[in-house]
């Protein structure tokens, strides 16, 4: 007998899966919302930097910066 790691309900899943389908969907939706928010914030920041006349460049070690 296994129980969901988030809600504690009894589940019947394969080994290695420790969440019920409802909890799995809820966390996936939350992760998607966070990623969408980060993407929107990055676009806003990029627009602000471009409006200042800066260019986005790659450094020699692979980093990205504005100059």
DRENZA-531834 format. One record per residue: residue number from 1; residue in one letter; x, y, z of N, C-alpha, C in turn. Coordinates in nm, 3 decimals. Layout:
<pts>
+-----+------+---------+---------+---------+---------+---------+---------+---------+---------+---------+
:  nr : rest :     npx :     npy :     npz :    capx :    capy :    capz :     cpx :     cpy :     cpz :
+-----+------+---------+---------+---------+---------+---------+---------+---------+---------+---------+
: NUM :    A :       X :       Y :       Z :       X :       Y :       Z :       X :       Y :       Z :
...
+-----+------+---------+---------+---------+---------+---------+---------+---------+---------+---------+
</pts>
This chain:
<pts>
+-----+------+---------+---------+---------+---------+---------+---------+---------+---------+---------+
:  nr : rest :     npx :     npy :     npz :    capx :    capy :    capz :     cpx :     cpy :     cpz :
+-----+------+---------+---------+---------+---------+---------+---------+---------+---------+---------+
:   1 :    X :   0.085 :  -0.118 :   0.000 :   0.000 :   0.000 :   0.000 :   0.089 :   0.124 :   0.000 :
:   2 :    X :   0.058 :   0.216 :  -0.091 :   0.134 :   0.340 :  -0.100 :   0.039 :   0.456 :  -0.076 :
:   3 :    X :   0.095 :   0.565 :  -0.030 :   0.017 :   0.687 :  -0.011 :   0.085 :   0.800 :  -0.087 :
:   4 :    X :   0.005 :   0.896 :  -0.131 :   0.056 :   1.011 :  -0.203 :   0.144 :   1.094 :  -0.110 :
:   5 :    X :   0.257 :   1.140 :  -0.163 :   0.351 :   1.216 :  -0.079 :   0.299 :   1.355 :  -0.045 :
:   6 :    X :   0.202 :   1.406 :  -0.121 :   0.150 :   1.541 :  -0.093 :   0.021 :   1.538 :  -0.012 :
:   7 :    X :  -0.077 :   1.459 :  -0.058 :  -0.208 :   1.465 :   0.007 :  -0.230 :   1.352 :   0.107 :
:   8 :    X :  -0.153 :   1.245 :   0.101 :  -0.166 :   1.136 :   0.195 :  -0.272 :   1.032 :   0.160 :
:   9 :    X :  -0.335 :   1.045 :   0.043 :  -0.436 :   0.949 :   0.002 :  -0.370 :   0.821 :  -0.048 :
:  10 :    X :  -0.441 :   0.711 :  -0.035 :  -0.391 :   0.583 :  -0.080 :  -0.391 :   0.579 :  -0.233 :
:  11 :    X :  -0.280 :   0.532 :  -0.292 :  -0.268 :   0.530 :  -0.438 :  -0.219 :   0.395 :  -0.485 :
:  12 :    X :  -0.241 :   0.367 :  -0.611 :  -0.194 :   0.245 :  -0.675 :  -0.120 :   0.286 :  -0.801 :
:  13 :    X :   0.010 :   0.309 :  -0.789 :   0.091 :   0.354 :  -0.902 :   0.214 :   0.267 :  -0.915 :
:  14 :    X :   0.289 :   0.287 :  -1.025 :   0.413 :   0.213 :  -1.046 :   0.518 :   0.255 :  -0.943 :
:  15 :    X :   0.618 :   0.173 :  -0.926 :   0.728 :   0.207 :  -0.837 :   0.796 :   0.335 :  -0.885 :
:  16 :    X :   0.831 :   0.422 :  -0.794 :   0.896 :   0.547 :  -0.827 :   0.800 :   0.662 :  -0.842 :
:  17 :    X :   0.671 :   0.635 :  -0.859 :   0.571 :   0.741 :  -0.868 :   0.506 :   0.754 :  -0.731 :
:  18 :    X :   0.527 :   0.867 :  -0.667 :   0.482 :   0.884 :  -0.529 :   0.371 :   0.987 :  -0.512 :
:  19 :    X :   0.307 :   1.027 :  -0.622 :   0.199 :   1.125 :  -0.614 :   0.076 :   1.072 :  -0.688 :
:  20 :    X :  -0.041 :   1.109 :  -0.639 :  -0.164 :   1.073 :  -0.709 :  -0.177 :   1.162 :  -0.833 :
:  21 :    X :  -0.264 :   1.123 :  -0.924 :  -0.276 :   1.198 :  -1.050 :  -0.323 :   1.341 :  -1.027 :
:  22 :    X :  -0.410 :   1.364 :  -0.928 :  -0.459 :   1.499 :  -0.900 :  -0.345 :   1.589 :  -0.852 :
:  23 :    X :  -0.262 :   1.538 :  -0.762 :  -0.148 :   1.618 :  -0.712 :  -0.045 :   1.640 :  -0.822 :
:  24 :    X :  -0.024 :   1.540 :  -0.907 :   0.072 :   1.553 :  -1.017 :   0.027 :   1.662 :  -1.114 :
:  25 :    X :  -0.102 :   1.666 :  -1.147 :  -0.154 :   1.770 :  -1.237 :  -0.144 :   1.908 :  -1.174 :
:  26 :    X :  -0.172 :   1.918 :  -1.044 :  -0.167 :   2.047 :  -0.975 :  -0.026 :   2.103 :  -0.974 :
:  27 :    X :   0.074 :   2.018 :  -0.949 :   0.212 :   2.066 :  -0.946 :   0.259 :   2.101 :  -1.086 :
:  28 :    X :   0.213 :   2.026 :  -1.188 :   0.251 :   2.057 :  -1.327 :   0.193 :   2.192 :  -1.367 :
:  29 :    X :   0.068 :   2.220 :  -1.329 :   0.006 :   2.349 :  -1.361 :   0.081 :   2.463 :  -1.292 :
:  30 :    X :   0.122 :   2.442 :  -1.168 :   0.195 :   2.545 :  -1.093 :   0.331 :   2.570 :  -1.157 :
:  31 :    X :   0.399 :   2.464 :  -1.199 :   0.530 :   2.478 :  -1.264 :   0.516 :   2.554 :  -1.397 :
:  32 :    X :   0.410 :   2.525 :  -1.471 :   0.386 :   2.593 :  -1.598 :   0.360 :   2.741 :  -1.575 :
:  33 :    X :   0.283 :   2.773 :  -1.471 :   0.253 :   2.914 :  -1.442 :   0.380 :   2.988 :  -1.401 :
:  34 :    X :   0.466 :   2.925 :  -1.322 :   0.591 :   2.988 :  -1.282 :   0.681 :   3.013 :  -1.402 :
:  35 :    X :   0.689 :   2.915 :  -1.491 :   0.773 :   2.931 :  -1.610 :   0.720 :   3.042 :  -1.700 :
:  36 :    X :   0.588 :   3.051 :  -1.715 :   0.529 :   3.156 :  -1.796 :   0.558 :   3.293 :  -1.736 :
:  37 :    X :   0.552 :   3.304 :  -1.602 :   0.579 :   3.432 :  -1.535 :   0.726 :   3.473 :  -1.553 :
:  38 :    X :   0.818 :   3.377 :  -1.537 :   0.961 :   3.406 :  -1.556 :   0.988 :   3.450 :  -1.699 :
:  39 :    X :   0.924 :   3.385 :  -1.795 :   0.943 :   3.420 :  -1.935 :   0.894 :   3.562 :  -1.963 :
:  40 :    X :   0.780 :   3.596 :  -1.907 :   0.725 :   3.731 :  -1.924 :   0.816 :   3.836 :  -1.860 :
:  41 :    X :   0.868 :   3.807 :  -1.740 :   0.959 :   3.900 :  -1.673 :   1.088 :   3.918 :  -1.753 :
:  42 :    X :   1.139 :   3.809 :  -1.811 :   1.261 :   3.818 :  -1.891 :   1.237 :   3.905 :  -2.014 :
:  43 :    X :   1.122 :   3.887 :  -2.080 :   1.090 :   3.970 :  -2.196 :   1.082 :   4.117 :  -2.158 :
:  44 :    X :   1.019 :   4.147 :  -2.045 :   1.009 :   4.286 :  -2.000 :   1.146 :   4.345 :  -1.973 :
:  45 :    X :   1.232 :   4.266 :  -1.907 :   1.368 :   4.313 :  -1.876 :   1.446 :   4.335 :  -2.005 :
:  46 :    X :   1.434 :   4.242 :  -2.101 :   1.504 :   4.256 :  -2.229 :   1.456 :   4.380 :  -2.304 :
:  47 :    X :   1.325 :   4.405 :  -2.302 :   1.271 :   4.524 :  -2.368 :   1.326 :   4.652 :  -2.305 :
:  48 :    X :   1.336 :   4.653 :  -2.172 :   1.388 :   4.770 :  -2.102 :   1.534 :   4.795 :  -2.138 :
:  49 :    X :   1.613 :   4.688 :  -2.144 :   1.755 :   4.702 :  -2.178 :   1.772 :   4.750 :  -2.322 :
:  50 :    X :   1.690 :   4.696 :  -2.414 :   1.699 :   4.738 :  -2.554 :   1.658 :   4.884 :  -2.569 :
:  51 :    X :   1.559 :   4.928 :  -2.490 :   1.516 :   5.067 :  -2.500 :   1.625 :   5.163 :  -2.451 :
:  52 :    X :   1.718 :   5.113 :  -2.369 :   1.831 :   5.194 :  -2.324 :   1.946 :   5.192 :  -2.425 :
:  53 :    X :   1.928 :   5.116 :  -2.532 :   2.031 :   5.111 :  -2.637 :   2.137 :   5.005 :  -2.613 :
:  54 :    X :   2.112 :   4.914 :  -2.522 :   2.210 :   4.809 :  -2.494 :   2.184 :   4.689 :  -2.584 :
:  55 :    X :   2.290 :   4.609 :  -2.606 :   2.279 :   4.488 :  -2.685 :   2.311 :   4.368 :  -2.597 :
:  56 :    X :   2.242 :   4.259 :  -2.621 :   2.265 :   4.135 :  -2.548 :   2.377 :   4.059 :  -2.619 :
:  57 :    X :   2.482 :   4.023 :  -2.547 :   2.597 :   3.955 :  -2.607 :   2.634 :   3.834 :  -2.524 :
:  58 :    X :   2.702 :   3.739 :  -2.589 :   2.753 :   3.620 :  -2.521 :   2.899 :   3.642 :  -2.486 :
:  59 :    X :   2.933 :   3.609 :  -2.364 :   3.072 :   3.620 :  -2.321 :   3.154 :   3.502 :  -2.367 :
:  60 :    X :   3.285 :   3.511 :  -2.348 :   3.376 :   3.405 :  -2.390 :   3.353 :   3.276 :  -2.312 :
:  61 :    X :   3.305 :   3.288 :  -2.188 :   3.281 :   3.169 :  -2.106 :   3.137 :   3.121 :  -2.117 :
:  62 :    X :   3.060 :   3.178 :  -2.206 :   2.924 :   3.131 :  -2.227 :   2.816 :   3.212 :  -2.157 :
:  63 :    X :   2.854 :   3.307 :  -2.075 :   2.756 :   3.388 :  -2.006 :   2.694 :   3.491 :  -2.099 :
:  64 :    X :   2.575 :   3.537 :  -2.063 :   2.507 :   3.640 :  -2.142 :   2.502 :   3.768 :  -2.060 :
:  65 :    X :   2.536 :   3.880 :  -2.124 :   2.532 :   4.008 :  -2.054 :   2.497 :   4.119 :  -2.152 :
:  66 :    X :   2.473 :   4.236 :  -2.100 :   2.432 :   4.351 :  -2.182 :   2.545 :   4.451 :  -2.188 :
:  67 :    X :   2.569 :   4.508 :  -2.307 :   2.672 :   4.613 :  -2.318 :   2.628 :   4.718 :  -2.417 :
+-----+------+---------+---------+---------+---------+---------+---------+---------+---------+---------+
</pts>
